[in-house]
């Protein structure tokens, strides 16, 4: 949304403009959206005509410097070494500068266009 907004358009107005543009050739279709619960609350989407459609439970990811990966994307070799380490998987990853970070889950919304 931020990439579509300018100094003269609020985020909400920018979001509405994107929805209007999308709606032009998608009439009668359902638009499904997920939103990171760290940054959005329900009112933002409900005010724009969406209905809440569930929650994706919190999860976690790993990061090392600027590299961010889902647990399933960690190198097999690194995970094997971590799991076989006498200090434990999480401690091994920390020693190798991979840190576990939890998110807040995602909310799912849908809107009939």
C-alpha positions as CSV (number, residue, x, y, z in Angstrom):
1,X,0.0,0.0,0.0
2,X,2.8,2.4,0.9
3,X,4.3,2.1,-2.6
4,X,1.0,3.2,-4.1
5,X,0.5,6.2,-1.8
6,X,1.9,9.6,-2.2
7,X,2.3,12.5,0.2
8,X,-1.2,13.7,-0.7
9,X,-3.0,10.4,-0.1
10,X,-3.5,8.7,3.3
11,X,-2.9,5.0,3.6
12,X,-6.6,4.3,3.8
13,X,-7.3,6.4,0.7
14,X,-4.5,4.7,-1.1
15,X,-5.9,1.3,-0.1
16,X,-9.4,2.3,-1.3
17,X,-7.9,3.4,-4.7
18,X,-6.2,0.1,-5.1
19,X,-9.4,-1.8,-4.3
20,X,-11.3,0.4,-6.8
21,X,-8.7,-0.3,-9.5
22,X,-8.8,-4.0,-8.8
23,X,-12.6,-4.0,-8.9
24,X,-12.8,-2.6,-12.5
25,X,-12.2,-5.9,-14.2
26,X,-12.9,-8.4,-11.3
27,X,-16.6,-7.8,-10.7
28,X,-18.2,-10.7,-9.0
29,X,-15.0,-12.3,-7.8
30,X,-13.8,-12.7,-4.3
31,X,-10.7,-10.8,-3.1
32,X,-8.9,-12.7,-0.3
33,X,-6.3,-10.8,1.8
34,X,-4.1,-11.7,4.6
35,X,-2.7,-9.0,7.0
36,X,0.1,-9.2,9.5
37,X,-1.5,-8.7,12.9
38,X,1.6,-6.7,14.1
39,X,0.6,-3.8,11.8
40,X,-3.1,-3.9,11.1
41,X,-6.2,-4.3,13.1
42,X,-9.7,-5.3,12.0
43,X,-11.1,-1.9,11.6
44,X,-8.8,-1.0,8.7
45,X,-10.2,-3.8,6.6
46,X,-13.8,-3.8,7.9
47,X,-14.1,-0.1,7.1
48,X,-13.1,-0.9,3.5
49,X,-15.8,-3.5,3.1
50,X,-14.0,-6.7,4.0
51,X,-15.4,-9.5,6.2
52,X,-13.1,-11.3,8.6
53,X,-12.4,-14.8,7.4
54,X,-10.2,-16.3,10.1
55,X,-6.9,-16.2,11.8
56,X,-3.6,-17.8,10.9
57,X,-1.9,-18.6,14.2
58,X,1.4,-17.0,15.2
59,X,4.5,-18.7,13.8
60,X,8.2,-17.9,13.8
61,X,11.0,-17.3,11.4
62,X,14.8,-17.2,11.7
63,X,17.0,-14.3,10.8
64,X,20.8,-13.8,10.4
65,X,21.9,-10.3,9.6
66,X,19.5,-9.2,6.8
67,X,18.6,-12.8,5.8
68,X,15.1,-13.9,6.9
69,X,13.9,-17.5,6.4
70,X,11.0,-19.7,7.4
71,X,12.2,-22.7,9.5
72,X,11.6,-24.9,6.5
73,X,14.0,-22.9,4.5
74,X,17.0,-23.3,6.8
75,X,19.8,-25.2,5.2
76,X,19.5,-28.9,5.8
77,X,23.1,-29.1,6.8
78,X,22.7,-26.3,9.4
79,X,19.6,-27.9,10.8
80,X,21.3,-31.4,11.0
81,X,24.3,-29.9,12.8
82,X,22.0,-28.0,15.2
83,X,19.8,-31.0,16.0
84,X,22.9,-33.1,16.7
85,X,24.6,-30.4,18.8
86,X,25.0,-31.2,22.5
87,X,23.9,-27.6,23.4
88,X,20.5,-28.0,21.7
89,X,19.1,-26.8,18.4
90,X,18.1,-23.2,19.4
91,X,21.3,-22.5,21.3
92,X,23.4,-23.8,18.4
93,X,21.5,-21.6,16.0
94,X,22.1,-18.6,18.3
95,X,25.8,-19.3,18.5
96,X,25.8,-19.3,14.7
97,X,24.0,-15.9,14.7
98,X,20.6,-17.3,13.6
99,X,17.9,-15.9,15.9
100,X,14.3,-17.0,16.3
101,X,11.6,-14.4,16.0
102,X,7.9,-14.9,16.6
103,X,5.2,-13.0,14.6
104,X,1.7,-12.2,15.7
105,X,0.0,-14.4,13.2
106,X,-2.2,-13.1,10.3
107,X,-5.8,-12.2,9.9
108,X,-7.7,-13.4,6.8
109,X,-10.2,-11.1,5.1
110,X,-12.4,-11.5,2.0
111,X,-14.4,-9.1,0.0
112,X,-16.9,-9.7,-2.9
113,X,-15.9,-7.3,-5.6
